[in-house]
């Protein structure tokens, strides 16, 4: 992999002289963790601005030529299991899992290098080098543009086999108009608070192996997922069996979330033509109220239902931490108006929302489409769910999720084990939206 620290391969900024990166150290106290907010904007070219929290009066801006970045982004789209135009979902999985770039470490590293040169300007790379040389581990809060919304920032290359997540922690930055919106109040975090789980809820009108069928398959007593729920003890809501419930609809969700600290959803999410119509699939029949039309006797639960409410009652109150383990559950930023599920839960009070950038293969899909994996696919998705759950139990969900991704990246690079394909671990990202200084937690 090209050496990040040499920096010649990175996109040069549109300036006559390139600073050496050392200027980022000015005014940075030794005990301070550097935090930068990066904003990518699509126009004819791709624009990037970034500002370090310790130097707000000195923002940076570069223009990234579209002709330079387009080939790398096309390679990324060809490697992902999200359907391309004219593809079915099954065809997309077959393309990506049956021999795409994320199924071979050497080809994946070449793709990571190409993506790094697309979106990391030389000046930013030099600043990160300068911070690393002084022992700092920065936090990059990245607001992608629609064209870069599916880019897995964590796997970008630095030097040798090192990845960006070896150098920094990364979270998704939602638009300021959402984070700082009037009336937004962030729900309090209580590490001993209730955890609402909707784990593979049964969707009316869809059989176990259908399009909206079971994601997890049978979950055996004593299995890691069953033990995860058992470890929550009386914090778990609702009580009783946690998997494949047929009574977990929107009304129950709203009631169970009242006063909770966390929500963990594992199931189906489907995209639509606009972000507010992004859909979760709970156990609601056609007779429930909501903004989406029924589908085969089932009414999906949309981002609009979360933000506006789905009937005469008030909209739900989101807990401090929300995790959506489902296909493209974090696809908000692919839209010009990023108002999907991540934005909806954030608007309704969540501080941390973990979601996915692309179609998340199930273990059945891995077993079917990845050559030679077979029964070794068992437990791959469950491991990801356990990692997300553990991250949301930790004091810092962003750092904890990045640590798991870093460990997975090392295993992938060192062994080439397809159980560690980036198609799983690099799909996840966390949007962090703390209350602005002038707002108080409820």
C-alpha positions as a LaTeX table, in Angstrom:
\begin{tabular}{lrrr}
\hline
Residue & $x$ (\AA) & $y$ (\AA) & $z$ (\AA) \\
\hline
Unk1 & 0.00 & 0.00 & 0.00 \\
Unk2 & 1.26 & 3.50 & $-0.79$ \\
Unk3 & 2.86 & 5.27 & 2.18 \\
Unk4 & 0.41 & 7.81 & 3.64 \\
Unk5 & 3.23 & 9.49 & 5.51 \\
Unk6 & 5.07 & 10.28 & 2.28 \\
Unk7 & 1.83 & 11.97 & 1.16 \\
Unk8 & 2.73 & 12.31 & $-2.53$ \\
Unk9 & $-0.20$ & 10.14 & $-3.58$ \\
Unk10 & $-2.80$ & 12.23 & $-1.79$ \\
Unk11 & $-4.92$ & 14.76 & $-3.64$ \\
Unk12 & $-3.01$ & 18.08 & $-3.55$ \\
Unk13 & $-4.89$ & 21.15 & $-2.33$ \\
Unk14 & $-5.56$ & 24.01 & $-4.71$ \\
Unk15 & $-2.94$ & 26.27 & $-3.13$ \\
Unk16 & 0.46 & 27.44 & $-4.31$ \\
Unk17 & 2.37 & 26.27 & $-1.22$ \\
Unk18 & 1.66 & 23.17 & 0.82 \\
Unk19 & 2.13 & 23.62 & 4.59 \\
Unk20 & 4.10 & 20.89 & 6.34 \\
Unk21 & 1.22 & 20.02 & 8.68 \\
Unk22 & 2.90 & 21.35 & 11.78 \\
Unk23 & 0.58 & 24.33 & 11.94 \\
Unk24 & $-2.12$ & 22.03 & 13.36 \\
Unk25 & $-0.13$ & 21.85 & 16.60 \\
Unk26 & $-0.43$ & 25.59 & 17.25 \\
Unk27 & $-2.57$ & 26.25 & 20.31 \\
Unk28 & $-3.11$ & 22.54 & 21.02 \\
Unk29 & $-2.76$ & 21.74 & 24.72 \\
Unk30 & $-1.00$ & 18.51 & 25.63 \\
Unk31 & $-4.05$ & 17.08 & 27.39 \\
Unk32 & $-6.44$ & 18.01 & 24.56 \\
Unk33 & $-7.84$ & 15.46 & 22.15 \\
Unk34 & $-7.79$ & 17.00 & 18.65 \\
Unk35 & $-11.20$ & 16.94 & 16.99 \\
Unk36 & $-11.81$ & 17.96 & 13.38 \\
Unk37 & $-15.10$ & 18.43 & 11.54 \\
Unk38 & $-14.84$ & 17.51 & 7.86 \\
Unk39 & $-17.58$ & 18.49 & 5.41 \\
Unk40 & $-17.69$ & 17.14 & 1.85 \\
Unk41 & $-19.95$ & 18.93 & $-0.64$ \\
Unk42 & $-20.92$ & 17.74 & $-4.12$ \\
Unk43 & $-20.93$ & 20.17 & $-7.03$ \\
Unk44 & $-19.23$ & 19.84 & $-10.40$ \\
Unk45 & $-16.17$ & 19.03 & $-8.29$ \\
Unk46 & $-16.02$ & 17.66 & $-4.75$ \\
Unk47 & $-15.35$ & 20.32 & $-2.11$ \\
Unk48 & $-13.90$ & 19.60 & 1.30 \\
Unk49 & $-13.64$ & 21.97 & 4.24 \\
Unk50 & $-12.37$ & 21.06 & 7.67 \\
Unk51 & $-11.76$ & 22.86 & 10.92 \\
Unk52 & $-10.04$ & 21.77 & 14.12 \\
Unk53 & $-11.98$ & 22.50 & 17.30 \\
Unk54 & $-8.87$ & 23.98 & 18.92 \\
Unk55 & $-8.39$ & 26.37 & 15.97 \\
Unk56 & $-11.90$ & 27.48 & 14.90 \\
Unk57 & $-10.59$ & 30.67 & 13.30 \\
Unk58 & $-8.49$ & 28.73 & 10.80 \\
Unk59 & $-10.70$ & 26.52 & 8.58 \\
Unk60 & $-9.17$ & 24.77 & 5.58 \\
Unk61 & $-10.77$ & 24.19 & 2.17 \\
Unk62 & $-9.71$ & 22.25 & $-0.91$ \\
Unk63 & $-11.26$ & 21.29 & $-4.22$ \\
Unk64 & $-11.01$ & 17.61 & $-5.15$ \\
Unk65 & $-11.32$ & 17.24 & $-8.94$ \\
Unk66 & $-14.25$ & 15.05 & $-9.92$ \\
Unk67 & $-12.22$ & 13.47 & $-12.72$ \\
Unk68 & $-9.71$ & 12.27 & $-10.14$ \\
Unk69 & $-12.17$ & 10.86 & $-7.62$ \\
Unk70 & $-14.84$ & 9.37 & $-9.89$ \\
Unk71 & $-12.91$ & 6.20 & $-10.86$ \\
Unk72 & $-12.26$ & 5.26 & $-7.23$ \\
Unk73 & $-15.87$ & 5.78 & $-6.25$ \\
Unk74 & $-16.98$ & 3.65 & $-9.20$ \\
Unk75 & $-14.68$ & 0.85 & $-8.01$ \\
Unk76 & $-16.24$ & 1.13 & $-4.56$ \\
Unk77 & $-19.78$ & 0.87 & $-5.91$ \\
Unk78 & $-18.78$ & $-2.21$ & $-7.89$ \\
Unk79 & $-17.44$ & $-3.84$ & $-4.71$ \\
Unk80 & $-20.50$ & $-3.23$ & $-2.51$ \\
Unk81 & $-23.51$ & $-5.55$ & $-2.16$ \\
Unk82 & $-26.01$ & $-2.73$ & $-2.68$ \\
Unk83 & $-27.81$ & $-3.13$ & $-6.02$ \\
Unk84 & $-26.53$ & $-1.18$ & $-8.99$ \\
Unk85 & $-29.04$ & 0.19 & $-11.52$ \\
Unk86 & $-30.93$ & $-2.72$ & $-13.15$ \\
Unk87 & $-29.62$ & $-5.23$ & $-10.55$ \\
Unk88 & $-31.76$ & $-7.25$ & $-8.18$ \\
Unk89 & $-30.75$ & $-7.70$ & $-4.58$ \\
Unk90 & $-29.67$ & $-11.27$ & $-5.23$ \\
Unk91 & $-27.57$ & $-10.23$ & $-8.22$ \\
Unk92 & $-25.85$ & $-7.56$ & $-6.12$ \\
Unk93 & $-25.00$ & $-10.09$ & $-3.42$ \\
Unk94 & $-23.68$ & $-12.55$ & $-5.98$ \\
Unk95 & $-21.49$ & $-9.86$ & $-7.57$ \\
Unk96 & $-20.03$ & $-8.53$ & $-4.31$ \\
Unk97 & $-19.75$ & $-11.75$ & $-2.32$ \\
Unk98 & $-18.87$ & $-14.05$ & $-5.18$ \\
Unk99 & $-15.57$ & $-12.38$ & $-6.07$ \\
Unk100 & $-15.75$ & $-8.63$ & $-5.46$ \\
Unk101 & $-12.82$ & $-6.58$ & $-4.16$ \\
Unk102 & $-13.88$ & $-7.05$ & $-0.54$ \\
Unk103 & $-13.40$ & $-10.81$ & $-0.80$ \\
Unk104 & $-9.66$ & $-10.62$ & $-1.51$ \\
Unk105 & $-7.21$ & $-8.76$ & 0.79 \\
Unk106 & $-4.81$ & $-7.74$ & $-1.98$ \\
Unk107 & $-7.54$ & $-6.26$ & $-4.18$ \\
Unk108 & $-9.19$ & $-4.66$ & $-1.17$ \\
Unk109 & $-5.94$ & $-2.92$ & $-0.23$ \\
Unk110 & $-5.59$ & $-1.57$ & $-3.76$ \\
Unk111 & $-9.14$ & $-0.23$ & $-3.51$ \\
Unk112 & $-8.38$ & 1.33 & $-0.11$ \\
Unk113 & $-5.35$ & 3.08 & $-1.62$ \\
Unk114 & $-7.41$ & 4.40 & $-4.52$ \\
Unk115 & $-10.08$ & 5.71 & $-2.16$ \\
Unk116 & $-7.51$ & 7.36 & 0.09 \\
Unk117 & $-6.03$ & 9.27 & $-2.83$ \\
Unk118 & $-9.56$ & 10.34 & $-3.83$ \\
Unk119 & $-10.76$ & 11.94 & $-0.63$ \\
Unk120 & $-7.83$ & 12.75 & 1.68 \\
Unk121 & $-6.01$ & 15.93 & 0.61 \\
Unk122 & $-2.29$ & 16.22 & 1.16 \\
Unk123 & $-2.59$ & 18.98 & 3.74 \\
Unk124 & $-4.95$ & 16.92 & 5.92 \\
Unk125 & $-2.66$ & 13.90 & 5.64 \\
Unk126 & 0.32 & 15.97 & 6.77 \\
Unk127 & $-1.65$ & 17.35 & 9.71 \\
Unk128 & $-2.59$ & 13.85 & 10.82 \\
Unk129 & 1.05 & 12.80 & 10.53 \\
Unk130 & 2.12 & 15.75 & 12.69 \\
Unk131 & $-0.45$ & 14.89 & 15.35 \\
Unk132 & 0.53 & 11.23 & 15.37 \\
Unk133 & 4.20 & 12.14 & 15.76 \\
Unk134 & 3.31 & 14.00 & 18.99 \\
Unk135 & 1.29 & 11.09 & 20.37 \\
Unk136 & $-2.19$ & 12.44 & 19.65 \\
Unk137 & $-5.10$ & 10.29 & 18.46 \\
Unk138 & $-7.55$ & 12.67 & 16.76 \\
Unk139 & $-11.27$ & 12.25 & 16.32 \\
Unk140 & $-12.51$ & 12.97 & 12.80 \\
Unk141 & $-16.21$ & 13.84 & 12.56 \\
Unk142 & $-17.04$ & 13.41 & 8.88 \\
Unk143 & $-20.08$ & 14.75 & 7.06 \\
Unk144 & $-20.02$ & 12.99 & 3.68 \\
Unk145 & $-21.69$ & 14.23 & 0.53 \\
Unk146 & $-24.18$ & 12.03 & $-1.33$ \\
Unk147 & $-21.43$ & 10.76 & $-3.66$ \\
Unk148 & $-19.20$ & 9.75 & $-0.72$ \\
Unk149 & $-21.96$ & 8.56 & 1.66 \\
Unk150 & $-21.08$ & 4.86 & 1.32 \\
Unk151 & $-17.34$ & 5.36 & 1.61 \\
Unk152 & $-15.89$ & 3.25 & 4.46 \\
Unk153 & $-13.54$ & 5.80 & 6.00 \\
Unk154 & $-12.22$ & 3.34 & 8.58 \\
Unk155 & $-10.43$ & 1.18 & 5.99 \\
Unk156 & $-8.63$ & 3.99 & 4.16 \\
Unk157 & $-4.91$ & 3.26 & 4.01 \\
Unk158 & $-2.18$ & 5.17 & 5.83 \\
Unk159 & 1.09 & 3.27 & 5.34 \\
Unk160 & 1.93 & $-0.37$ & 4.75 \\
Unk161 & $-1.09$ & $-2.29$ & 5.99 \\
Unk162 & $-2.16$ & 0.37 & 8.50 \\
Unk163 & $-5.64$ & 1.83 & 8.18 \\
Unk164 & $-7.10$ & 5.20 & 9.07 \\
Unk165 & $-8.72$ & 3.73 & 12.16 \\
Unk166 & $-5.20$ & 2.85 & 13.42 \\
Unk167 & $-4.49$ & 6.59 & 13.55 \\
Unk168 & $-7.83$ & 8.24 & 14.42 \\
Unk169 & $-11.34$ & 7.60 & 15.66 \\
Unk170 & $-14.10$ & 8.32 & 13.14 \\
Unk171 & $-17.74$ & 9.25 & 13.51 \\
Unk172 & $-20.40$ & 10.56 & 11.16 \\
Unk173 & $-21.25$ & 14.25 & 11.39 \\
Unk174 & $-24.86$ & 15.09 & 10.63 \\
Unk175 & $-25.77$ & 18.53 & 9.24 \\
Unk176 & $-25.64$ & 21.36 & 11.75 \\
Unk177 & $-29.25$ & 22.28 & 11.03 \\
Unk178 & $-30.24$ & 18.86 & 12.40 \\
Unk179 & $-27.78$ & 18.60 & 15.29 \\
Unk180 & $-28.51$ & 22.12 & 16.49 \\
Unk181 & $-32.16$ & 22.23 & 15.49 \\
Unk182 & $-34.55$ & 24.28 & 17.57 \\
Unk183 & $-36.37$ & 22.10 & 20.05 \\
Unk184 & $-33.93$ & 19.17 & 19.84 \\
Unk185 & $-33.22$ & 17.85 & 23.33 \\
Unk186 & $-30.74$ & 15.02 & 23.79 \\
Unk187 & $-31.95$ & 12.21 & 26.03 \\
Unk188 & $-29.92$ & 11.53 & 29.16 \\
Unk189 & $-27.59$ & 8.53 & 29.30 \\
Unk190 & $-27.89$ & 6.12 & 32.20 \\
Unk191 & $-25.52$ & 3.13 & 31.99 \\
Unk192 & $-27.95$ & 1.19 & 34.20 \\
Unk193 & $-31.00$ & 2.23 & 32.19 \\
Unk194 & $-33.42$ & 0.06 & 30.26 \\
Unk195 & $-32.45$ & $-1.44$ & 26.88 \\
Unk196 & $-35.23$ & $-1.95$ & 24.34 \\
Unk197 & $-34.51$ & $-4.79$ & 21.90 \\
Unk198 & $-36.36$ & $-5.57$ & 18.67 \\
Unk199 & $-34.44$ & $-8.60$ & 17.46 \\
Unk200 & $-35.59$ & $-10.03$ & 14.14 \\
Unk201 & $-39.28$ & $-9.16$ & 14.64 \\
Unk202 & $-41.72$ & $-11.21$ & 12.55 \\
Unk203 & $-43.18$ & $-9.13$ & 9.70 \\
Unk204 & $-46.84$ & $-9.93$ & 8.89 \\
Unk205 & $-47.40$ & $-11.30$ & 5.39 \\
Unk206 & $-43.79$ & $-12.45$ & 4.92 \\
Unk207 & $-42.57$ & $-16.00$ & 5.53 \\
Unk208 & $-39.33$ & $-17.01$ & 7.20 \\
Unk209 & $-37.35$ & $-17.22$ & 3.93 \\
Unk210 & $-39.05$ & $-14.39$ & 2.06 \\
Unk211 & $-37.75$ & $-10.91$ & 1.27 \\
Unk212 & $-38.66$ & $-9.65$ & 4.75 \\
Unk213 & $-38.21$ & $-12.99$ & 6.47 \\
Unk214 & $-35.93$ & $-13.96$ & 9.32 \\
Unk215 & $-32.54$ & $-12.23$ & 9.47 \\
Unk216 & $-31.05$ & $-14.37$ & 12.23 \\
Unk217 & $-32.71$ & $-17.74$ & 11.76 \\
Unk218 & $-33.23$ & $-19.86$ & 14.89 \\
Unk219 & $-31.40$ & $-18.49$ & 17.93 \\
Unk220 & $-30.53$ & $-21.34$ & 20.28 \\
Unk221 & $-30.61$ & $-21.00$ & 24.06 \\
Unk222 & $-27.10$ & $-20.46$ & 25.33 \\
Unk223 & $-25.90$ & $-19.02$ & 22.01 \\
Unk224 & $-23.91$ & $-15.75$ & 22.09 \\
Unk225 & $-26.96$ & $-13.71$ & 21.06 \\
Unk226 & $-29.16$ & $-15.36$ & 23.67 \\
Unk227 & $-26.48$ & $-14.74$ & 26.29 \\
Unk228 & $-26.26$ & $-11.09$ & 25.19 \\
Unk229 & $-29.94$ & $-10.61$ & 26.02 \\
Unk230 & $-29.67$ & $-12.62$ & 29.24 \\
Unk231 & $-26.81$ & $-10.40$ & 30.41 \\
Unk232 & $-29.13$ & $-7.39$ & 30.30 \\
Unk233 & $-31.21$ & $-8.94$ & 33.07 \\
Unk234 & $-34.13$ & $-6.81$ & 34.17 \\
Unk235 & $-32.85$ & $-3.92$ & 32.04 \\
Unk236 & $-34.20$ & $-5.70$ & 28.94 \\
Unk237 & $-37.49$ & $-4.55$ & 27.42 \\
Unk238 & $-39.83$ & $-6.15$ & 26.61 \\
Unk239 & $-39.56$ & $-9.10$ & 28.95 \\
Unk240 & $-39.83$ & $-12.70$ & 27.80 \\
Unk241 & $-38.60$ & $-14.09$ & 24.50 \\
Unk242 & $-36.52$ & $-11.48$ & 22.65 \\
Unk243 & $-36.35$ & $-13.08$ & 19.18 \\
Unk244 & $-38.90$ & $-13.32$ & 16.32 \\
Unk245 & $-41.68$ & $-11.70$ & 18.31 \\
Unk246 & $-44.89$ & $-11.10$ & 16.38 \\
Unk247 & $-46.20$ & $-8.50$ & 18.81 \\
Unk248 & $-43.54$ & $-5.81$ & 18.49 \\
Unk249 & $-45.16$ & $-3.04$ & 16.46 \\
Unk250 & $-44.86$ & 0.74 & 16.50 \\
Unk251 & $-47.22$ & 1.31 & 19.41 \\
Unk252 & $-45.27$ & $-1.10$ & 21.58 \\
Unk253 & $-41.98$ & 0.46 & 20.46 \\
Unk254 & $-43.12$ & 3.94 & 21.49 \\
Unk255 & $-44.26$ & 2.64 & 24.88 \\
Unk256 & $-41.13$ & 0.59 & 25.57 \\
Unk257 & $-38.78$ & 3.46 & 24.62 \\
Unk258 & $-40.29$ & 5.72 & 27.27 \\
Unk259 & $-37.50$ & 6.36 & 29.77 \\
Unk260 & $-35.11$ & 3.85 & 28.16 \\
Unk261 & $-31.39$ & 4.47 & 27.63 \\
Unk262 & $-30.81$ & 2.31 & 24.57 \\
Unk263 & $-32.57$ & 0.75 & 21.57 \\
Unk264 & $-31.10$ & $-2.19$ & 19.63 \\
Unk265 & $-32.86$ & $-3.13$ & 16.40 \\
Unk266 & $-31.87$ & $-6.12$ & 14.26 \\
Unk267 & $-34.08$ & $-6.64$ & 11.25 \\
Unk268 & $-34.99$ & $-5.17$ & 7.89 \\
Unk269 & $-34.71$ & $-1.62$ & 6.58 \\
Unk270 & $-35.65$ & $-0.69$ & 3.03 \\
Unk271 & $-34.86$ & 2.50 & 1.19 \\
Unk272 & $-37.25$ & 4.58 & $-0.87$ \\
Unk273 & $-37.19$ & 7.50 & $-3.28$ \\
Unk274 & $-36.72$ & 10.00 & $-0.46$ \\
Unk275 & $-35.12$ & 9.74 & 2.97 \\
Unk276 & $-38.24$ & 10.40 & 5.06 \\
Unk277 & $-39.74$ & 7.25 & 3.55 \\
Unk278 & $-36.85$ & 5.05 & 4.77 \\
Unk279 & $-38.58$ & 2.08 & 6.40 \\
Unk280 & $-38.12$ & $-0.20$ & 9.37 \\
Unk281 & $-40.15$ & $-3.38$ & 9.38 \\
Unk282 & $-41.76$ & $-4.23$ & 12.70 \\
Unk283 & $-44.71$ & $-6.53$ & 13.44 \\
Unk284 & $-47.35$ & $-4.08$ & 12.28 \\
Unk285 & $-50.31$ & $-5.21$ & 10.24 \\
Unk286 & $-52.06$ & $-3.10$ & 7.62 \\
Unk287 & $-54.54$ & $-1.77$ & 10.18 \\
Unk288 & $-51.99$ & 0.37 & 12.01 \\
Unk289 & $-51.65$ & 4.07 & 11.27 \\
Unk290 & $-48.64$ & 5.56 & 9.53 \\
Unk291 & $-47.26$ & 7.45 & 6.55 \\
Unk292 & $-46.41$ & 4.41 & 4.39 \\
Unk293 & $-48.94$ & 2.43 & 2.40 \\
Unk294 & $-49.38$ & $-1.23$ & 3.46 \\
Unk295 & $-47.32$ & $-3.87$ & 1.67 \\
Unk296 & $-48.74$ & $-7.39$ & 1.59 \\
Unk297 & $-50.72$ & $-6.87$ & 4.78 \\
Unk298 & $-47.90$ & $-5.03$ & 6.60 \\
Unk299 & $-47.43$ & $-1.31$ & 7.18 \\
Unk300 & $-43.73$ & $-0.24$ & 7.35 \\
Unk301 & $-42.57$ & 2.18 & 10.05 \\
Unk302 & $-40.93$ & 5.17 & 8.38 \\
Unk303 & $-38.58$ & 8.00 & 9.34 \\
Unk304 & $-41.59$ & 10.28 & 8.92 \\
Unk305 & $-43.48$ & 8.23 & 11.52 \\
Unk306 & $-40.58$ & 8.71 & 13.96 \\
Unk307 & $-40.30$ & 12.46 & 13.41 \\
Unk308 & $-43.97$ & 13.36 & 13.04 \\
Unk309 & $-45.75$ & 10.56 & 14.85 \\
Unk310 & $-47.88$ & 7.84 & 13.30 \\
Unk311 & $-51.26$ & 8.76 & 14.69 \\
Unk312 & $-52.91$ & 11.00 & 17.24 \\
Unk313 & $-50.23$ & 10.30 & 19.86 \\
Unk314 & $-47.02$ & 12.32 & 20.21 \\
Unk315 & $-43.94$ & 11.12 & 18.28 \\
Unk316 & $-41.67$ & 8.68 & 20.08 \\
Unk317 & $-38.91$ & 9.83 & 22.38 \\
Unk318 & $-35.60$ & 8.30 & 21.30 \\
Unk319 & $-33.16$ & 7.05 & 23.94 \\
Unk320 & $-29.60$ & 8.35 & 24.13 \\
Unk321 & $-28.23$ & 5.44 & 22.07 \\
Unk322 & $-29.82$ & 3.73 & 19.07 \\
Unk323 & $-28.36$ & 0.87 & 17.01 \\
Unk324 & $-29.94$ & $-0.17$ & 13.70 \\
Unk325 & $-28.39$ & $-3.43$ & 12.47 \\
Unk326 & $-30.11$ & $-3.71$ & 9.11 \\
Unk327 & $-29.45$ & $-3.16$ & 5.41 \\
Unk328 & $-28.56$ & 0.46 & 4.56 \\
Unk329 & $-30.11$ & 1.67 & 7.80 \\
Unk330 & $-27.71$ & 4.63 & 7.72 \\
Unk331 & $-28.32$ & 5.62 & 4.12 \\
Unk332 & $-29.56$ & 9.11 & 5.02 \\
Unk333 & $-26.59$ & 10.95 & 3.57 \\
Unk334 & $-27.04$ & 9.44 & 0.11 \\
Unk335 & $-29.94$ & 11.88 & $-0.25$ \\
Unk336 & $-29.65$ & 15.62 & $-0.85$ \\
Unk337 & $-31.97$ & 16.00 & 2.16 \\
Unk338 & $-30.55$ & 13.55 & 4.73 \\
Unk339 & $-33.73$ & 12.93 & 6.69 \\
Unk340 & $-33.76$ & 9.14 & 7.04 \\
Unk341 & $-33.78$ & 6.89 & 10.09 \\
Unk342 & $-30.50$ & 8.13 & 11.59 \\
Unk343 & $-31.65$ & 11.74 & 11.32 \\
Unk344 & $-35.10$ & 10.86 & 12.66 \\
Unk345 & $-33.82$ & 9.19 & 15.82 \\
Unk346 & $-31.29$ & 11.99 & 16.28 \\
Unk347 & $-34.02$ & 14.61 & 15.97 \\
Unk348 & $-36.08$ & 12.78 & 18.57 \\
Unk349 & $-33.29$ & 12.75 & 21.17 \\
Unk350 & $-30.58$ & 10.21 & 20.35 \\
Unk351 & $-26.96$ & 11.27 & 20.85 \\
Unk352 & $-25.41$ & 8.19 & 19.24 \\
Unk353 & $-26.93$ & 6.29 & 16.31 \\
Unk354 & $-25.05$ & 3.34 & 14.82 \\
Unk355 & $-26.25$ & 2.16 & 11.42 \\
Unk356 & $-24.98$ & 0.66 & 8.16 \\
Unk357 & $-23.81$ & 2.20 & 4.90 \\
Unk358 & $-24.84$ & $-0.61$ & 2.56 \\
Unk359 & $-26.70$ & $-3.90$ & 2.29 \\
Unk360 & $-25.58$ & $-6.07$ & 5.20 \\
Unk361 & $-25.20$ & $-9.74$ & 4.20 \\
Unk362 & $-26.87$ & $-12.25$ & 6.47 \\
Unk363 & $-25.16$ & $-15.49$ & 7.42 \\
Unk364 & $-27.42$ & $-17.29$ & 4.95 \\
Unk365 & $-26.26$ & $-14.91$ & 2.22 \\
Unk366 & $-22.60$ & $-15.40$ & 3.13 \\
Unk367 & $-23.02$ & $-19.15$ & 3.13 \\
Unk368 & $-24.74$ & $-19.09$ & $-0.26$ \\
Unk369 & $-22.60$ & $-16.60$ & $-2.18$ \\
Unk370 & $-19.06$ & $-16.61$ & $-0.74$ \\
Unk371 & $-17.12$ & $-19.44$ & $-2.38$ \\
Unk372 & $-15.64$ & $-21.86$ & 0.11 \\
Unk373 & $-17.06$ & $-20.23$ & 3.24 \\
Unk374 & $-19.92$ & $-22.67$ & 3.81 \\
Unk375 & $-20.81$ & $-23.38$ & 7.42 \\
Unk376 & $-17.98$ & $-21.12$ & 8.61 \\
Unk377 & $-20.41$ & $-18.26$ & 7.93 \\
Unk378 & $-22.19$ & $-19.20$ & 11.16 \\
Unk379 & $-21.77$ & $-16.50$ & 13.77 \\
Unk380 & $-20.41$ & $-13.74$ & 11.49 \\
Unk381 & $-23.45$ & $-11.47$ & 11.74 \\
Unk382 & $-23.94$ & $-12.37$ & 15.38 \\
Unk383 & $-20.38$ & $-11.24$ & 16.12 \\
Unk384 & $-21.14$ & $-7.86$ & 14.56 \\
Unk385 & $-24.33$ & $-7.51$ & 16.61 \\
Unk386 & $-22.42$ & $-8.36$ & 19.79 \\
Unk387 & $-19.78$ & $-5.74$ & 18.91 \\
Unk388 & $-22.36$ & $-3.03$ & 18.30 \\
Unk389 & $-24.19$ & $-3.92$ & 21.52 \\
Unk390 & $-20.92$ & $-3.81$ & 23.49 \\
Unk391 & $-20.01$ & $-0.45$ & 21.94 \\
Unk392 & $-23.32$ & 1.04 & 23.05 \\
Unk393 & $-22.77$ & $-0.26$ & 26.58 \\
Unk394 & $-19.38$ & 1.47 & 26.75 \\
Unk395 & $-18.63$ & 5.05 & 27.86 \\
Unk396 & $-17.58$ & 6.01 & 24.30 \\
Unk397 & $-19.54$ & 4.13 & 21.59 \\
Unk398 & $-17.50$ & 5.71 & 18.78 \\
Unk399 & $-14.13$ & 4.62 & 20.16 \\
Unk400 & $-15.44$ & 1.18 & 21.10 \\
Unk401 & $-16.89$ & 0.46 & 17.66 \\
Unk402 & $-13.70$ & 1.74 & 16.00 \\
Unk403 & $-11.64$ & $-0.58$ & 18.22 \\
Unk404 & $-13.66$ & $-3.60$ & 17.03 \\
Unk405 & $-13.31$ & $-2.47$ & 13.42 \\
Unk406 & $-9.57$ & $-2.04$ & 13.90 \\
Unk407 & $-9.23$ & $-5.56$ & 15.29 \\
Unk408 & $-11.29$ & $-6.96$ & 12.40 \\
Unk409 & $-9.15$ & $-5.09$ & 9.88 \\
Unk410 & $-5.98$ & $-6.57$ & 11.36 \\
Unk411 & $-7.42$ & $-10.08$ & 11.26 \\
Unk412 & $-8.49$ & $-9.56$ & 7.64 \\
Unk413 & $-5.08$ & $-8.26$ & 6.56 \\
Unk414 & $-3.10$ & $-10.89$ & 8.46 \\
Unk415 & $-5.20$ & $-13.96$ & 7.62 \\
Unk416 & $-7.47$ & $-13.15$ & 4.66 \\
Unk417 & $-10.24$ & $-14.95$ & 6.57 \\
Unk418 & $-13.49$ & $-14.23$ & 4.74 \\
Unk419 & $-15.29$ & $-14.19$ & 8.08 \\
Unk420 & $-13.53$ & $-10.84$ & 8.55 \\
Unk421 & $-14.46$ & $-9.33$ & 5.20 \\
Unk422 & $-14.90$ & $-5.53$ & 5.34 \\
Unk423 & $-18.35$ & $-6.07$ & 3.85 \\
Unk424 & $-19.43$ & $-6.71$ & 7.44 \\
Unk425 & $-17.31$ & $-4.59$ & 9.79 \\
Unk426 & $-16.80$ & $-1.58$ & 7.50 \\
Unk427 & $-20.54$ & $-1.29$ & 6.89 \\
Unk428 & $-21.08$ & 0.24 & 10.34 \\
Unk429 & $-20.73$ & 3.87 & 11.29 \\
Unk430 & $-21.87$ & 5.93 & 14.26 \\
Unk431 & $-23.40$ & 9.38 & 14.04 \\
Unk432 & $-22.50$ & 11.35 & 17.15 \\
Unk433 & $-24.67$ & 14.40 & 17.84 \\
Unk434 & $-24.06$ & 15.76 & 21.32 \\
Unk435 & $-26.17$ & 18.63 & 22.58 \\
Unk436 & $-24.83$ & 22.00 & 21.49 \\
Unk437 & $-23.50$ & 24.14 & 24.33 \\
Unk438 & $-26.67$ & 26.16 & 24.72 \\
Unk439 & $-28.99$ & 23.15 & 25.02 \\
Unk440 & $-29.52$ & 21.08 & 28.15 \\
Unk441 & $-30.22$ & 17.39 & 28.43 \\
Unk442 & $-33.74$ & 16.60 & 29.51 \\
\hline
\end{tabular}
